[in-house]
Amino acid sequence: MSARRPQGRSQRGRARISQRVGELSPSGIRKFFDMLATMEDVISLGVGEPDFATPWHISEAGISGIEKGYTMYTSNRGMLELRQELSRNLSARYGLTYDPDSEILVTVGVSEGLDLAMRAIINPKDEVISPEPTYVAYEPSTLLAGGRFVPVPTTVENNFRVKAADIEKRITGRTKAILLGYPNNPTGAVMEKADLEEIAELAQRHDLVMISDEIYDQLVYGVKHVCIASLPEMKERTIFLGGFSKAYAMTGWRIGYAAASEEIIEAMTKIHQYTMMCVPIMAQMAAIEALKSGEAAVKEMVADYDRRRRVMVKGLNAIGLSCFEPKGAFYAFPSVAVTGLSSEEFAEKLLIEERVAVVPGVAFGGSGEGYVRCCYATALDEIREALRRMRRFVQRHKS
Ligand SMILES: Cc1ncc(COP(=O)(O)O)c(C=O)c1O
């Protein structure tokens, strides 16, 4: 008899998977969406995407492109007209000058931009420092590039802003980059200029790359977003990642962009040209229209999010789920401490008992424990009904 036990199918299957991918945990959000898909009458505050359709004139630009026969590949870097518009846009908003020929790359969302940025700069075991709670893709993209992810916990006492001193404590000889994502998913936190200046000084002193995911830069309420690349001496070491998904309600078009030094964009383009070739041309045509004349629609959507934000935050605090005021993105991040439940227990029971979907804070890293993420890119009526259901739930579970 053979000493080796016959391998089961799943064991054999797993053995074929690379160690790097095998060790990656699935997103903590997925479990809830799988449960949600089997249930009826659920109000979802779970998904992080606009409930608006893409403004029609933007969609029409993509459709009209198809009708005219624009259905082919474009330049790997993206259509020149789009890169020129992006360059103009970044100059108008942040006073930054990016050469459309060499310093801008159009990507398949910020998702691809992030992956390319990591793969372009990371050597094995290089470390990337990033605030936590963290957007779910930051750690996996670091690990998949062969790097190590070093989280810096942030707390509600500091409005979930990361401090330069807390980053500095984690800098080692292997630190390659700081990765920031503000306005923040999941907390809704924004950074203040003075804090960013200290972090910029740190990056310069330790010669670190700054990766800045600013996908929510236009979704701010009563504050001005500060772009870290626009601080003195920061442009050449910053990889700016921007997108269309959130501000223009274009998640399904899959388009974003990266702006950085010529060397970094060249390296990112090398990967992009072999893996993606280019972003679909119709999405690029729609994005040109968004940049040329989408501002009014963005302003309207932001005003609407702001109304919903106020209702959500006031409502959460009123039912005992203490919530700091988020000034950006479209998320509220209330504490569930009053119930004595863990964030996963809270989210699971709330979904089963009251049919409201929220995301457990622990899905965004250990420092998200004790909180849940509620996305308020949802119709006001639904938010109000969700709050009524949550009130009942909290009353039942108050510890
Ligand atoms: C912080 C953050 N970065 C990036 C992304 C991905 O955006 P995209 O649709 O541009 O790939 C998201 C989407 O939720 C996000 O919240």
The ligand as an ORCA input file, in Angstrom:
! r2SCAN-3c Opt
* xyz 0 1
  C     -10.335     53.935     -2.759
  C     -10.679     53.246     -4.031
  N      -9.731     53.115     -4.968
  C      -9.975     52.488     -6.133
  C     -11.203     51.945     -6.402
  C     -11.418     51.238     -7.719
  O     -11.874     52.141     -8.645
  P     -12.018     51.863    -10.191
  O     -13.461     51.637    -10.468
  O     -11.512     53.130    -10.843
  O     -11.169     50.699    -10.546
  C     -12.237     52.077     -5.469
  C     -13.555     51.476     -5.711
  O     -14.341     51.250     -4.811
  C     -11.962     52.746     -4.253
  O     -12.902     52.906     -3.310
*
